Amino acid sequence: MTLKQYFLKFNKNVDEHAKKFAHPYITFAIFGIITYPLFYLVWMVAASGGYENLELRLVTVFLCVLLALKDYWPNKYKKFFSLFWYITLLYSLPFLFTFLLLKNDMSYSWSMNGITVLVLSILLLDLLSLFIILTLGICLGLIVFLITGGVLSLPPDYMTVIVTYCSVLLFGTIFSYRKDQLKEREKRIAAEAANQAKSEFISNMQHDLKTPFAGISAVAMMLYEMETDSDKKSLLQDLLKSSQQWEAVHHQIIAVLSIKEPQAVRKEWLSVSHELNQIKDMLSATIRVKALDFYIDEISNQENKIKTDKLKFNLILSNLIGNAINFTEKGFVKIKVVNDGTTCTIQVIDTGIGIPEDKLDYIFEKFTKLSQSNKYQDFKGVGLGLYTSRLMAIQLGGDIRVQSKLGEGSVFTLTLPLQEKSERQVPLPFQE
C-alpha cells in the first residue's frame, strides 16, 4: 500500500468515526476567531511580562476561518473536513496550551487556563477522540517546547494543579461517556422508528399497488377467455403481458426497498400452503394464458408452518415462481415443499428454457438477466430479481441454490430455518 493509499484509508476511517457525532464546528470557529486574538490583548495588558506569541494564535484564527467557510470548500477537499476538524482542535487546544504553559514557566494564571482547555475538549469531543487528541497535543507541545530550547522544570507545588487536572478529566470523561451513550440511544430509537415506518410503508405500498393490478389482470383474463376475435384476443394477451411486466418491476422495487435495512426483519408464523396459494392466485392469469400445468406438492406429516418475515418470504417466492412461469412456454411449473422438522425446503421446478452452464456461477449477481433470445424480451427487468431474492434469503438465515440444463428446465431451491435464528449481516444492494 502506497503512502497516498494509506492516508486516504486513514482519512476515510476518521470521517466514518466523526459522522457518528455532531460537531459544533461553527460555534468553535466563531469562538476561536474572537477569543484567541482578544485574549492576547488581555494577557499583554494584565501580564505584560509573559510569553504570548501572536503568530501561534493567528494560526488558530486562520484554521477557524477555514472551519467557518466549510460550505465553500471545493468538493474534492470536503472529504478531508473531519480530519481537518480534529487537527484544528489538536492544535488550538492541547498543543497551544501546553506550549504556552511551559513557555510561561507554568504560571498560576496559565495553569487555570488548562481547566478551560480540558472543559472545552470534553464538550467538543467524544471519548475516544478526546484521549487521542489530548495525548497527541500535550506530547507535541512538550516536544516543540524542548526543541525550541526550553528547559522543563515543575514548580514545587505543581502537584496540586496536576491533581486538579486529573479530577476535571476524570469527571469530564464520566459525563462525556454518559453523553455518548445517550446520543447512541437516541440514534438507535430514531433508527428503529424509521425502520418501523419504512416497513409499514413497504407493506402498504405492496398491497395498495398489487390489488388494483390484480383486478385488471383478472378482468383481462375473463375477457381473453370470452373473446373469439383473434385480433382482440391478441390485444388482450398484450394487456396481460404488460400487467405481468409491471408486476415483475413492482416486486423488484419492493424487494430492493425491503433489503436496504437488513435489521428490519420481523418474523411471524406463516402457513407455507396459504402463502403459496396466494401467489398462485396472483399469477393465475398468466398460467392460464400459457396453458401451463401448475402443481404444489407438500411432503410433510403436519401442516407446513415457518417462522419468518412474511414480506421477504413472499417476495422471494413470487420472484422465483414468476420467473419459472415467464420462461416456460409449455409443460409445467411445480412447487415442492419438504419439511424435515428443522428446515423448510421449497423447490421451484419448471420445464422452461433453462440456464446456460456458463451463467450458473453468476446468475445471482446484480444486473444479470435470464433472457436467452428476442423471444423473451417481453419479460424485461433490471436484473435484480435473483440478486435481491438471494440477499433476502440469507437475511432470513437461509439460501437459494440453482440447478439447470439448457433447453430442459431449472430447479431453484430455497432453504429456510423453521425456527427463529440470528440473521446474518450481508452487503446491501448498490454498496461496494
N, C-alpha and C positions, 0 to 999 in steps of 0.2 A: 504494500500500500504506500503510495507517494505521500509526501508531506501535505500536499493540497487536499488529497482524498481524506487523509486523517483529520485535517482541520474542518472540512465540510461535514464529516460524520460527527465530530465533536460539537460543531455548531447546531446540527440537527438534534442531537441529544439534549443540548442546553435549551433549545427552542421548545421541544416537547415537554421538558420539565417546567419551563416558565409558563406555558399555556395552562397549566393546572391552577395557577394562582393569578389573581387580579393585581396588577402592578400600577400604583398611582404615580406613574412617571411624570405626568403633567404637574401634579402637586409638588413633587420633589424638584422638578425643573424650575418652577417659579420660586420655590424656597431657596434653591442654590443660587439663582441669578440675583436675588435680592440680598440674602443674608451674608454670603461669603465676602463680597466687597464691603458691605456695610459694617460687618464685624471687624474687618481690617482697620477701618477708620476708628471704630470704637476702641479697639485694643491699642492703636497707636496713640490715642489721647489718654486712655486710662493707664497703660503701662508702656510708656514710650521707649523704655529700655529693652523690651522684649524682641524676640525674633518672630516676624510675621510673614514675610516673603509674599509680596503681592503677586508675583508671577505664578506661584503654585495655585493661588486662589483663582486667578484668571483662567487657568486651565479648567478648573471646576466649572466656572461660569460658561466657558466655551462648550464643554460637554453637556451642560444643562440646556444651553441654547439648541444644540443638536437634538436633544431629547424632545424639547418643546416643538421642534419642527419635523417631528417624525412623519407626519402625514405628507410632507413634501419631499421625502426621500425618493430617489429613483427606485423603481420597483425591484431592480436587481440587487439593491442593498438592503431592502426591508427585511429580508430573511435573516439578516445578522442583527436585528434590533434587540432581541432578547440578550444576546451576548454583550452588545454594547451597553445595555441597561445594567447588567451585572458589573461590567468593567467600570462604569461611571460610579456606581455605589462603592466599589472596592477602592477606587482612587480617592473619592470625595470624603469618605467616612473613615475607615480604619487606617488606610495608608497615610493620608494627610494629617490626621490627628496624631498618629504615632510619631511621625517625623517631627511635627511642630512641638509635641510634648517633650521629646528628647532634646530638641534644639533649645527649648526654654528651661532646661535643667529640671524637668518635672515639677514645675512650679505649682502652687496650690490652685491658682486660677485655671491653669490648663488641665490639671487633674480633674477639676469639676466639669470641665468641658467633655471629658471622657464619658461621664454618665449620660450626657446629651447624645453623644455618638452611639452609645450602646442602645439607648431607648429608641432612637431613630432606626437603627439597624433592625431591632426586634420588630418594630412596626412595619417596616418595608419588606422584610424577607421572610420566607418560610424557613422551617427549622434547619433543613439540610443546607440550603444556600447561606443561611446565617453563619453556621460554623465554618463553612468553606471560605466565605468572603472575609470574615473576621480573622481567621488564621492566616490567610494569604496576605491580607492588608497589613496586619501587625508585623509579620515577618519581613515583608518588603520595606515597610517604613524603617524597621531596625537596620536592615541591610544597607539601605540608601544613607541612613544616618552614619553608619560606620564607614562606608565608602567615602563619604564627603569629609572625613577627618574627625568625626565625633567620637567622644570617649564616654562609654556607658558607665554610669555610677548612680546608684539608688540612694536617695536621702534616707537618713536613719529611721524616720517614722513612716516610710512609704508603704510598709506592710499593711497599715490600716487602710490605705487607699486601694491596694490590691484586693483586700478582703471585701471592700465595698463594691468594687467592680465585679468580683465573683458573685456576690449576693444579687446584684442587679441582673447579671447574666443568667443566674440560676432561676430566679423567679420569672424573669422575662421569657426564658426558654419554656418553662412550665406553661405559662399563659399562651405563648406562641404555639405550642403543641396543641393546646386545647382549641385555639383559634383555627388551626389547620384541620383538626378533627371536625369541628362544626361546619367548616366550608365543605369538606368532603361529604359530610352527612347531607347538607343542603343540596349538593350536586347529585347525590345518589337518589334522594327523594324526587328531585326535579326530573331526573332521567327515568325513574320508574313511572312517574305520572305521564311523561311524554310517551313512553313505550305503551302504556295502557291506552292512551288516547289514539296512538297510531294503530294499535291492534284493533280497536273498535272501529276506527275509520276504514281499515282494510276490509274487515269483515262486513261492514255495512255496504261498502262500495262493491264488494264481490256479489252480495245479494241483490243490491239495487240495480246493478248493471246486467247481471245474469238473467234475472227474472223476465224483464221485457223482451230480451232477445230469445229466451226460451219460448215465449209465447209466439214471437214472429216465426221461429223455426217450426213450431207445431202447426201453426196455421198454413205456412208454406207447404208443409208435408201433406196436410189434408188436401190442399188444392192440387198438389202434384199428383196425388193418387186418384183424384176425381177427374182430372183433366184428360181429355182424349186427343186434343190437338197437339201434334208433335212440336210445333214451334212454341206454343205457350208452355208446353211441358219442359222444353229446353230452357226457357226463361226462368221458370220456377226452380229448375235444377241449379241455375246460376245463382239465384237468390239463396238457396240452401247452402251452396258453396261459400258465398260471401258471409253468411251467418257463421259458418264453420271457421272461416279465416278470422273473423272478429273474435270468436270465442277463443281461438288459439292465442291471439295477441293479448286478449284480456287476461288469460291465465298467466302469460309470461310477465305482464306488468304486475299483477298481484304477487306472483312468485318473487320477483326481484324486490318489491317493497317489503315482503314478509321476511326476507333473509338479510336485509340491511342491518337489523338489530338481532344478532344471534341469541342474546339473552332473553328476548321476548318469546319464550316457548311456554305455552300454557297447556298443560296436559290434562286430559279428562278421559273417562272410559267411553269407548265408542264400540258400536256394533259394526264389524267389518262388512257383514252382509248388507246392512242398511245403507252404509256409505257407498258400496259398490253398486247397489241397485239404483241409488240416486244418480250416480254418474252414468249408468246405463240409460236411464230415462232421459238425461240431458243430451246424450249422444244418439238417441234412438232414431232421430230423423235421418241422420247420415247413414246409420246402419241399414235402415230400410231402403233408402235410395240405392245403396250399393249392393243390396240383396246379400248381405253377409250373414253367416251364422254366428251367433254370439252366445257363449256359454260362461256360466260362473260355477266352478267346481270347488266345493269346500270339503276338505278332508280333516275332520275333527270329530271327537266323541262328544263335544259340547259346543255351545254357541261360541263363535269366534268373537272375542272381545279383546280390545287392546287399549292400553292407556298411553295416549299420545296427543300431539297437538292437532286438533281437528282441521284447522285451515291448511296447515302444511301437508297433512296426510291426504286431504282431498286434492290439493294442487299437484302433488306428486303423481297420484293415480290418474287424475284427469289428463295430465300430460302424457303419461305412458300409454294409457288406453287410447287417447285421441290420436297419438302418433301411429299406433297399431292399425286403427281404422283408416286413417288417412292414406297409409302406404300399403293397404291391402285391397286389391281390386276384385279378388274372388277367393272363396274359401271361408275361413273362419277366424274369429278372434276369441281366444279362450283365456279366462281368468282362473288360475288355480291357487287356492288358499290352503296352506298347511300350517297347522298349529301344533307344535311339539311340546307345549307346556311352558317354554321359556322364550321362544322366538316365534314371531308370525312371519311366514314367508309367502309373498304374493308374487306369482309369476304371470306376466302378460305375454301370451303366446299368440303369434299370428302366422299366416301363410302368405305374407306380403313380399315385397321386393327384396328384402334382406339388406344387409350392410356389407360393403366390400371389406375383405380381411384387413386391408391396409388402413382402414378407417376405425377399426375397433379399438385401437390403442388410444385414440384421442377423441372419440365420439362424445365424451363428457366435458370437453374443453369449451371455452367460450367461443361463440360465433361459428360453431361447426354445424353444418346443415346436412340433413339426411338425403336431400334431393339427388336423384341419380340422372334424371333426364328432364327435358322440357315437359314431359307428360305430367310431372309432379310439381310444376311451377305454380299450380293453383294453391299449394299449401305453403305460401311464403311465410317466413318468420325471420327473426334476427339471429337465430342460432343460439338462444339462451335456454331453451326448454329443458334439455337433458342436463345442462350445466347447473341450473338452479334446482332442478329436481334432486340431483345427487347431493348438492350442498345441504338442502333441507333434510334429506335422509340422514346425512352424517350428523347434523344438528340434533336429530331425534335419536341418535345412538345407533343408527343402522347404516345401510349402504345399498347401492344398486350395482348389479353386475349385468353383463350382456353376453349372449351367445347368438351368433347369426351366421347364415350361409346365404350368399348372394343368389337371388332367384328362388329361394325356398322358404324364407321367413326368418323371424327373430324371436328370441326369448329374453325379456327383461325381467330380472329377479330382484324384487325389493325385500330386504330383510329388516325387521324392526323388533326390538325387545318388547315383550308383552307387559313387563313391569317397568316402572319408572327407574331411570338410571341417569347418571350425570351426563349432561350434554357436552359434547366435545367442541372446543373452540376451533373455528375454521376461518380461512380467509374470506373476506367479504367480496361480493361482486364488484368489479371495477377497481379494486385495490391491488396495487402491486407491491 
